[in-house]
Amino acid sequence: MKNILLPTDFSDNSWNAIQYAVELFKDEKCNFFLLNTYTPMIYNLEYTSRFGLIEAMGATSKKSLNELQEKVEKKYKNPNHTYNQISTFNTLTHEIDELYDGNVIDFIVMGTKGATGLSEILFGSNTVHVIKNAKCPVLAIPSDFAFETPREILFPSDYEISFHKKQIKQIVGIATSHKSRVHILNASFGYGLSENQEKNKQKLEELLKDVTHLFHSVSNESVTEAITEFQTKERINLLVMINNKHSFFENLFFKSKINQIGFHLKTPFLVIPSSK
């Protein structure tokens, strides 16, 4: 049974992500955890306690979570799914760490903020921090993205990491459940694969043997260019990457400002952490 965390700030954006998660895993038994974290703008605990700000925020949070659970259970009557509520005075990233370390959750689905004037800034800072630091897979859903079955999955890789079953089972699980086709995309500037890359590629092929998959290779293009071009040619429903230290993923996302993304993300984005 999956234990899936659904962070919410009660916005339309987070509701959209919740709906996506419920649809994606409709045929699987899941425990969903609706999470709302809150911290007052003023961090002086003596001041906030004296004026009851924390208690008031907590009461509002719990009331809103009750209403949200009623809303989702009314719209999606699914005997495979159970819902739990977590309302806590904490930051989102700290709460996620505590829940993961306590073996409460093993997957996260959350919304992104969408573009905020600059087309490059597609994630809110909370989402980016969660993606960078989470120890379990994180599925980020773009604003206003209506659920569609992930028939075509794009998985860019430089084959520089040794793949593990634990990582790839996330892709295999979704692909099996939705009869998806996995496209593995490698971008380079004309250099052939090294012996180690070939070895890793073969291992990946073995791990994907039970699902339909295709390998693609493009030359003289950056990863971002290759992803963008591939998405214009194929109707991709899900983008997947492994967040491995010192890999192209880290360079792509965190080399510059933490909330800048080098390409326009228009599809759900699954980030799988590197194996520990």
Kinemage of the C-alpha trace (Angstrom):
@kinemage 1
@onewidth
@group {chain A} dominant
@subgroup {mainchain}
@vectorlist {calphas} color= white
{ca met a 1} P 0.000 0.000 0.000
{ca lys a 2} L 1.340 3.420 -0.968
{ca asn a 3} L 1.558 6.150 1.665
{ca ile a 4} L 1.231 9.380 -0.301
{ca leu a 5} L 1.682 12.868 1.098
{ca leu a 6} L -0.470 15.641 -0.368
{ca pro a 7} L 0.770 19.029 0.884
{ca thr a 8} L -1.877 21.719 0.618
{ca asp a 9} L -2.219 25.426 1.223
{ca phe a 10} L -5.900 25.159 0.213
{ca ser a 11} L -5.253 26.908 -3.094
{ca asp a 12} L -6.687 25.880 -6.463
{ca asn a 13} L -3.183 24.822 -7.362
{ca ser a 14} L -2.878 22.312 -4.532
{ca trp a 15} L -6.412 21.036 -5.135
{ca asn a 16} L -5.440 20.386 -8.751
{ca ala a 17} L -2.454 18.298 -7.598
{ca ile a 18} L -4.636 16.322 -5.180
{ca gln a 19} L -7.066 15.476 -7.979
{ca tyr a 20} L -4.156 14.336 -10.169
{ca ala a 21} L -2.847 12.038 -7.426
{ca val a 22} L -6.238 10.474 -6.770
{ca glu a 23} L -6.717 9.820 -10.504
{ca leu a 24} L -3.182 8.513 -11.070
{ca phe a 25} L -3.454 5.945 -8.288
{ca lys a 26} L -7.161 5.176 -8.584
{ca asp a 27} L -6.527 1.443 -9.060
{ca glu a 28} L -4.037 1.135 -6.201
{ca lys a 29} L -4.602 0.887 -2.473
{ca cys a 30} L -3.331 4.148 -0.987
{ca asn a 31} L -3.189 5.996 2.292
{ca phe a 32} L -3.312 9.694 1.469
{ca phe a 33} L -2.053 12.215 4.013
{ca leu a 34} L -3.436 15.715 3.596
{ca leu a 35} L -0.782 17.998 5.068
{ca asn a 36} L -1.051 21.646 5.984
{ca thr a 37} L 1.899 23.321 7.666
{ca tyr a 38} L 1.671 26.796 9.089
{ca thr a 39} L 4.060 29.305 10.598
{ca pro a 40} L 3.141 32.883 11.494
{ca met a 41} L 4.795 35.767 9.674
{ca ile a 42} L 6.098 36.892 13.077
{ca tyr a 43} L 8.492 34.298 14.499
{ca asn a 44} L 8.619 35.612 18.080
{ca leu a 45} L 7.004 32.675 19.867
{ca glu a 46} L 6.329 34.649 23.052
{ca tyr a 47} L 4.480 37.301 21.055
{ca thr a 48} L 2.520 34.835 18.932
{ca ser a 49} L 1.557 32.723 21.950
{ca arg a 50} L 0.414 35.741 23.939
{ca phe a 51} L -1.954 36.858 21.227
{ca gly a 52} L -3.096 33.330 20.355
{ca leu a 53} L -1.897 33.481 16.761
{ca ile a 54} L -0.596 29.922 16.684
{ca glu a 55} L -3.793 28.523 18.186
{ca ala a 56} L -5.925 30.503 15.745
{ca met a 57} L -3.863 29.368 12.768
{ca gly a 58} L -4.050 25.780 13.983
{ca ala a 59} L -7.832 25.923 14.325
{ca thr a 60} L -8.181 27.382 10.835
{ca ser a 61} L -5.851 24.737 9.432
{ca lys a 62} L -7.795 21.846 10.975
{ca lys a 63} L -11.146 23.251 9.876
{ca ser a 64} L -9.884 23.679 6.311
{ca leu a 65} L -8.431 20.153 6.253
{ca asn a 66} L -11.781 18.722 7.356
{ca glu a 67} L -13.521 20.595 4.554
{ca leu a 68} L -10.906 19.458 2.042
{ca gln a 69} L -11.221 15.808 3.017
{ca glu a 70} L -15.006 16.000 2.721
{ca lys a 71} L -14.605 17.580 -0.715
{ca val a 72} L -12.240 14.925 -2.085
{ca glu a 73} L -14.175 11.986 -0.599
{ca lys a 74} L -17.418 13.322 -2.027
{ca lys a 75} L -15.975 13.757 -5.531
{ca tyr a 76} L -13.871 10.577 -5.606
{ca lys a 77} L -15.646 7.668 -3.958
{ca asn a 78} L -12.893 5.058 -4.095
{ca pro a 79} L -12.726 2.113 -1.667
{ca asn a 80} L -9.005 1.758 -2.455
{ca his a 81} L -8.258 5.099 -0.830
{ca thr a 82} L -8.169 6.250 2.775
{ca tyr a 83} L -7.446 9.775 3.977
{ca asn a 84} L -5.615 11.164 6.967
{ca gln a 85} L -5.006 14.726 8.097
{ca ile a 86} L -1.846 16.374 9.391
{ca ser a 87} L -1.999 19.955 10.636
{ca thr a 88} L 1.228 21.178 12.180
{ca phe a 89} L 3.177 24.243 13.238
{ca asn a 90} L 6.279 23.546 11.147
{ca thr a 91} L 7.940 24.331 7.851
{ca leu a 92} L 7.009 22.095 4.949
{ca thr a 93} L 10.487 20.680 4.334
{ca his a 94} L 11.098 19.911 8.029
{ca glu a 95} L 7.725 18.216 8.359
{ca ile a 96} L 8.375 16.101 5.267
{ca asp a 97} L 11.746 15.007 6.680
{ca glu a 98} L 10.111 13.994 9.960
{ca leu a 99} L 7.300 12.089 8.244
{ca tyr a 100} L 9.716 10.226 5.987
{ca asp a 101} L 12.092 9.378 8.839
{ca gly a 102} L 9.092 8.102 10.794
{ca asn a 103} L 8.131 5.797 7.908
{ca val a 104} L 4.818 7.588 7.494
{ca ile a 105} L 5.179 8.497 3.787
{ca asp a 106} L 6.948 7.095 0.738
{ca phe a 107} L 5.709 9.369 -2.074
{ca ile a 108} L 4.800 13.056 -2.423
{ca val a 109} L 2.461 14.758 -4.901
{ca met a 110} L 2.296 18.542 -4.870
{ca gly a 111} L 1.416 21.464 -7.106
{ca thr a 112} L 3.669 24.092 -8.570
{ca lys a 113} L 2.969 27.787 -8.491
{ca gly a 114} L 3.109 28.336 -12.225
{ca ala a 115} L 4.829 31.225 -13.974
{ca thr a 116} L 5.036 34.427 -11.961
{ca gly a 117} L 5.853 36.987 -14.621
{ca leu a 118} L 9.152 35.482 -15.687
{ca ser a 119} L 8.548 32.385 -17.779
{ca glu a 120} L 11.612 30.667 -16.305
{ca ile a 121} L 10.282 30.747 -12.761
{ca leu a 122} L 7.875 27.861 -12.781
{ca phe a 123} L 8.120 26.420 -9.289
{ca gly a 124} L 7.371 28.076 -5.995
{ca ser a 125} L 10.306 27.962 -3.611
{ca asn a 126} L 8.575 25.335 -1.451
{ca thr a 127} L 8.301 22.913 -4.363
{ca val a 128} L 11.929 23.374 -5.400
{ca his a 129} L 13.191 22.860 -1.831
{ca val a 130} L 11.104 19.705 -1.513
{ca ile a 131} L 12.355 18.375 -4.854
{ca lys a 132} L 15.970 19.033 -3.917
{ca asn a 133} L 15.862 17.604 -0.407
{ca ala a 134} L 13.171 14.923 -0.277
{ca lys a 135} L 14.309 11.361 0.356
{ca cys a 136} L 11.340 9.873 -1.492
{ca pro a 137} L 9.901 10.472 -4.984
{ca val a 138} L 8.226 13.826 -5.583
{ca leu a 139} L 5.639 14.341 -8.310
{ca ala a 140} L 5.152 18.022 -9.158
{ca ile a 141} L 1.987 18.987 -11.035
{ca pro a 142} L 1.990 22.229 -13.079
{ca ser a 143} L -0.776 24.711 -12.428
{ca asp a 144} L -4.007 23.991 -14.280
{ca phe a 145} L -2.739 20.679 -15.673
{ca ala a 146} L -5.818 18.478 -15.981
{ca phe a 147} L -5.189 14.785 -15.406
{ca glu a 148} L -4.415 12.694 -18.457
{ca thr a 149} L -3.296 9.077 -18.425
{ca pro a 150} L 0.524 8.985 -18.637
{ca arg a 151} L 0.744 6.884 -21.786
{ca glu a 152} L 4.069 8.414 -22.858
{ca ile a 153} L 6.812 8.876 -20.238
{ca leu a 154} L 10.016 10.786 -20.986
{ca phe a 155} L 13.090 9.788 -18.981
{ca pro a 156} L 16.231 11.820 -19.856
{ca ser a 157} L 19.506 10.225 -18.747
{ca asp a 158} L 23.211 10.721 -19.281
{ca tyr a 159} L 23.879 7.109 -18.165
{ca glu a 160} L 26.450 8.396 -15.702
{ca ile a 161} L 24.820 6.742 -12.714
{ca ser a 162} L 24.446 3.096 -11.806
{ca phe a 163} L 20.711 2.493 -11.805
{ca his a 164} L 19.052 0.626 -8.964
{ca lys a 165} L 15.816 -1.320 -8.899
{ca lys a 166} L 14.454 0.910 -6.145
{ca gln a 167} L 14.734 3.951 -8.412
{ca ile a 168} L 13.387 2.416 -11.591
{ca lys a 169} L 10.481 0.609 -9.902
{ca gln a 170} L 8.742 4.001 -9.610
{ca ile a 171} L 8.747 4.300 -13.401
{ca val a 172} L 7.888 0.643 -13.932
{ca gly a 173} L 4.981 0.867 -11.495
{ca ile a 174} L 3.342 3.787 -13.292
{ca ala a 175} L 4.092 2.338 -16.733
{ca thr a 176} L 2.619 -1.040 -15.790
{ca ser a 177} L -0.492 0.439 -14.225
{ca his a 178} L -1.233 2.724 -17.178
{ca lys a 179} L 0.223 0.656 -20.048
{ca ser a 180} L 2.718 3.420 -20.692
{ca arg a 181} L 5.653 3.623 -23.064
{ca val a 182} L 8.948 4.870 -21.593
{ca his a 183} L 11.222 7.011 -23.782
{ca ile a 184} L 14.823 7.138 -22.545
{ca leu a 185} L 16.494 10.240 -23.958
{ca asn a 186} L 20.232 10.818 -24.078
{ca ala a 187} L 21.633 14.151 -25.264
{ca ser a 188} L 25.293 14.762 -26.032
{ca phe a 189} L 27.596 16.916 -28.096
{ca gly a 190} L 28.859 14.258 -30.445
{ca tyr a 191} L 30.803 12.068 -28.033
{ca gly a 192} L 30.055 8.358 -27.944
{ca leu a 193} L 29.108 6.594 -24.726
{ca ser a 194} L 31.945 5.487 -22.477
{ca glu a 195} L 32.317 1.894 -21.348
{ca asn a 196} L 30.758 2.803 -18.009
{ca gln a 197} L 27.828 4.586 -19.663
{ca glu a 198} L 27.194 1.570 -21.899
{ca lys a 199} L 27.196 -0.656 -18.834
{ca asn a 200} L 24.702 1.584 -17.042
{ca lys a 201} L 22.503 1.734 -20.139
{ca gln a 202} L 22.409 -2.067 -20.327
{ca lys a 203} L 21.474 -2.249 -16.655
{ca leu a 204} L 18.667 0.242 -17.235
{ca glu a 205} L 17.376 -1.808 -20.156
{ca glu a 206} L 17.268 -4.877 -17.934
{ca leu a 207} L 15.355 -3.001 -15.230
{ca leu a 208} L 12.809 -1.822 -17.813
{ca lys a 209} L 12.384 -5.206 -19.496
{ca asp a 210} L 8.799 -5.656 -18.318
{ca val a 211} L 7.499 -2.399 -19.829
{ca thr a 212} L 7.521 -0.983 -23.347
{ca his a 213} L 10.530 1.288 -23.741
{ca leu a 214} L 12.514 3.025 -26.477
{ca phe a 215} L 16.007 4.518 -26.409
{ca his a 216} L 16.622 7.857 -28.134
{ca ser a 217} L 19.922 9.607 -28.720
{ca val a 218} L 20.420 13.175 -29.958
{ca ser a 219} L 23.690 14.944 -30.734
{ca asn a 220} L 24.782 18.571 -30.443
{ca glu a 221} L 21.955 19.540 -28.121
{ca ser a 222} L 21.828 20.369 -24.456
{ca val a 223} L 19.548 18.355 -22.191
{ca thr a 224} L 17.049 21.199 -21.961
{ca glu a 225} L 16.981 21.635 -25.746
{ca ala a 226} L 16.549 17.892 -26.259
{ca ile a 227} L 13.680 17.708 -23.760
{ca thr a 228} L 11.896 20.696 -25.278
{ca glu a 229} L 12.303 19.391 -28.823
{ca phe a 230} L 11.146 15.901 -27.868
{ca gln a 231} L 8.051 17.308 -26.212
{ca thr a 232} L 7.139 19.210 -29.373
{ca lys a 233} L 7.314 16.017 -31.445
{ca glu a 234} L 5.713 13.594 -28.992
{ca arg a 235} L 2.743 13.999 -26.680
{ca ile a 236} L 4.589 13.400 -23.406
{ca asn a 237} L 2.363 12.973 -20.355
{ca leu a 238} L 5.032 12.602 -17.679
{ca leu a 239} L 8.642 13.723 -17.313
{ca val a 240} L 10.884 11.692 -14.981
{ca met a 241} L 14.384 12.413 -13.712
{ca ile a 242} L 16.693 10.995 -11.066
{ca asn a 243} L 18.092 13.597 -8.701
{ca asn a 244} L 21.610 12.286 -8.396
{ca lys a 245} L 24.407 14.299 -6.825
{ca his a 246} L 26.900 15.664 -9.361
{ca ser a 247} L 24.684 14.562 -12.254
{ca phe a 248} L 23.290 16.709 -15.041
{ca phe a 249} L 20.059 16.958 -13.028
{ca glu a 250} L 21.763 18.964 -10.295
{ca asn a 251} L 23.537 21.161 -12.838
{ca leu a 252} L 20.295 21.706 -14.699
{ca phe a 253} L 18.212 22.740 -11.739
{ca phe a 254} L 20.394 24.078 -8.968
{ca lys a 255} L 23.458 25.631 -10.560
{ca ser a 256} L 21.866 29.067 -10.713
{ca lys a 257} L 19.166 30.529 -8.506
{ca ile a 258} L 17.276 27.797 -6.742
{ca asn a 259} L 13.901 28.731 -8.197
{ca gln a 260} L 14.936 29.011 -11.829
{ca ile a 261} L 14.222 26.220 -14.245
{ca gly a 262} L 15.991 26.128 -17.587
{ca phe a 263} L 13.011 24.957 -19.620
{ca his a 264} L 9.269 25.409 -19.695
{ca leu a 265} L 7.683 22.620 -17.707
{ca lys a 266} L 4.227 21.866 -19.019
{ca thr a 267} L 3.808 18.266 -17.912
{ca pro a 268} L 3.849 16.531 -14.531
{ca phe a 269} L 7.394 16.041 -13.316
{ca leu a 270} L 8.473 13.037 -11.216
{ca val a 271} L 11.796 13.395 -9.406
{ca ile a 272} L 13.294 10.226 -7.976
{ca pro a 273} L 16.022 10.621 -5.340
{ca ser a 274} L 19.362 8.910 -5.747
{ca ser a 275} L 19.733 5.650 -3.858
{ca lys a 276} L 21.272 6.002 -0.416
